[in-house]
């Protein structure tokens, strides 16, 4: 487990929280799904690109949303959903999944999901491996824009009542609509498309008390841009992200996170 070098850390969960300038209270953890809660099913992406006729360099969801008519977008989305539905039968829980979730439930840590999957595979995984463990809210593909945009994580923070006073930057206002947030009108701000320009003194979502756990650059970047701490579940494919600027902590299996939370290592 690789620990971050930071100016403050989350307070250890092994003892009651006491305010301290060098520690912060953990407010909740947001998880990715494929490659994080379940073992990677990366073969799906090549199948999707083959079915859609696009290259490896093209983002699948960006391609779908760029299609010229709602009918073509719907057809393309159903094509990739069919692939995901078939893959559901092959879902395998990540090592340490049950142990970590039991620990978080025991400690009363809130859990949310922010994924580029659609809802059916997500609920299949939760019902199959984590029945009775509550994740709310669950942000899926229907929430736009998807990761690496930070809007989904900020939406979760706002739904948990985590707010701060804006200094005039972009963010998720406290009164944003539940089903999503408006896009910025300006061009050239691709990563911030899900955010709004806020007024100084306005209440906005605050994800600084959250941890984003994932396995991709989209997860790390969305977490960092939202202001959350990030945890990379490392594997043979994503090992290049270990030293990425957006990665705060590296674990090789999910239950390694227990020690980091218990002892305030993140």
N, C-alpha and C positions, 0 to 999 in steps of 0.2 A: 504494500500500500504506500503510495507516494502522497505526502502531505503538502499543503500549500504554504507558501511564505507570505503571510498577510499581516496587516496591522491589528486586526482583531479576529476573534474566533467565536463560534457559537458556544454558549455556556454548556458545560457537561450535563448530560441528562441524568447522570447517576445521583445528582443531588438537586434540591430545590433551587430554582433560579433566584439569584440575588443580583440586582443591578451593579454593573461594574464597567468602567470606561473601556476595558480591554475585551469584554465579552458582550454578546448579544443573544437575545432569546430566539430560539428556533421556533418559527411560526408554522412550518409545514414543509412537506416534501412533494415535489412534482416528478412524476415518472413518465418516461417514454414507454412504449410497449414492445414492438418488435426489436429484438436484440437487447432488450433491457429486462422486461418482466418475463419474456420468453426468449429462448435461444434464437439467434438470427435465422431468418428465412430469406436470405439475400437472393436466392434463385428466383424469387418472385419478380424482382426488378428487371432482370433480363427477359423474363417471359412477358412482362408488361410492355417493355420497349419493343419487343419483337411484334407483339399483337398490335401496337399502335403505330409501328413503322417509324420509330424515332431512334436516334443514335444514343450511345451511352452518355454523351456529354449533355444531353437535354434533360432538364428536370421534368419528371412525369406530370406532376400536377400543374406546373406552369404551362406545359403543352396542352393539357386538357382545357384549362381556363382560357387559352388563347384561341381555341377553335371558334370559327366565325358565327355559329348559330347555337342556340340552347339545345337543339335537337342533337347536333353533333357532339356537344359537350356531354350530354346525358348518355349517349351511346358509348363514348369513350370511357366515361366513368363506370358504366356497367361492365365494360370489358375488363377493367382492372379489378373491379369488385368480384367478378367471377373467379379470377385467379386467387384473390384473397380468401374467398369462401372455400375453395378447394384446399388451400394451404392450412385452413383451420384445423383439419383433422391431424395435421402433423405438428401442431404446437407442442413444444416441450418447455417446461418451466425452467428458468435459470437456476443453477445451483445456489442455494441459500435464500431463495425467494420466500419460502414459508417461514423460515427463521427470522428474516428481517421484518416481514409484515407482522408476525406475532409480537416482536419486540416493539415496533412502532405502535401497535394497538395497545400494548401494555402500558407504554409511556404516554398514551393519549396524543400522539403526534398526528396531525391532519395529513391526509394523503389525497393528492389529485393526479390526474393524468392529462398529458398534453402530447398528442400523437398525430401523425399524418395518416394513420389508418382510418377506415370508416368504422362505425360503431359495432357492427356484428362480430368481427373477430375479437374486438376488445372485450365485449361482454361474454363471448365464448371462453376466452382465457380466464376471466375473473370467476365465472361459474365453475370452470373445470379445476382451477388450482387454488382459488382464494375465496371460496364461498364464505360469506359472513364478514369479510374484511371490507370496510367501506372506503370507496374512493369517490370523492365529490368535491368539485365538479369534474366531469370527464369531458375534455376538449378534444374533439375528433376532427376529421377532415372537413366536416360541414362548417366549422368555424374558420372563417377566412380573415386575413391571410394565414397560411400555415407557417410552421417553423421553416426557416430560421428567423422569421419575424417574431418579436417578443410579445406580440399582442395576446396570444393565448395564455401565456404564463401570467401576464399582468391582469388578464380577465380573472384567472383563478385567485390572484391576490386580492382583487377588488371584491370578489364574491365572499372571501373570508374576512372582509372588513379591514383589510390592511391598506391604510391610506397615509398620505403625507401631503404637505403643502407644496405646490408647484412653484418653481422659480421661473416659469415661462417656457420650459422646454416641452418636447412632445411627450405624451403619456396617455394613459387611459383615465378619463375623468371619472369621478365617483358616481356620476349619474348616467354613465353610458348604458346603452340598451343591453339587456341580458343576452340577446342572441348574437351579439358581436359588437364591434366598434367601427365607426366610420373610417374611411380611408382619408389620408392627407390628399388635398387637391394638387399639391405641387408634384412635378415630375422629378425624376432623378433621385428619389429617396426610397429606393426599393425595399430596404430592410424595415422602414418605418411605415409601410403602407397601411398597417392596421391601427396606427396611432393617430392622435389628434394634436394640433397645436393647442397648448393650454395657456390659461392666463395666470400671471403671477398671483399667488395667494389662493388659487383654486385647489381643491382636494383632488388628488390623483392616486391611482393604484401604486402601492409600494411593495415590491418583491424582494427587498433587501434582506428580509428575514426568512427567505425561502431557499431551498436547495433544489436544483434541477439535476436529476439523475438520467443519464442517457448513454448512447453508444456511438453517436454520430456527430459530425461537425455542426449539423443543424441544431442538435440538442445543446451543444456547448455554446454556440453563438447566440441562440435564442435566450438561454439562461443568462449569459453575460450581458446581453443588451437589455434584458429586463431588470438587471441589477441583482440577480440571485447568485448564490454560489453554485458552482457546477461540479458534478462528479461523473467521471468517465468510467464506465464498465468496459475494461479493455479486453480486446480479443486479437486474434492474429491479423484481422483486416484493418482495425482502427488504431493499431499501435503507434502510427505516426502522429496521433493526436495527444499522446502522453505529454509532450513538451509544448503543446499549443498554448498560446497566450490566453485562450478562453477556457482552459482546463484548470480547475483549482485542486482537485483531488482525483487520484487514480486508484481504482480497486479492481481486483481480478475476479471476485465473486460477490454477490449482493450482501451476504451476511458479514463481509468485512466492514461494511458501513456501520455496523453496530458498535464496534470498538471506537471508531472515530466519533460517533455521536455520544457514546457513553462517557468518553474522556475529553471531549471538547477539542478534537484535533482538526476540525474544519472551520 
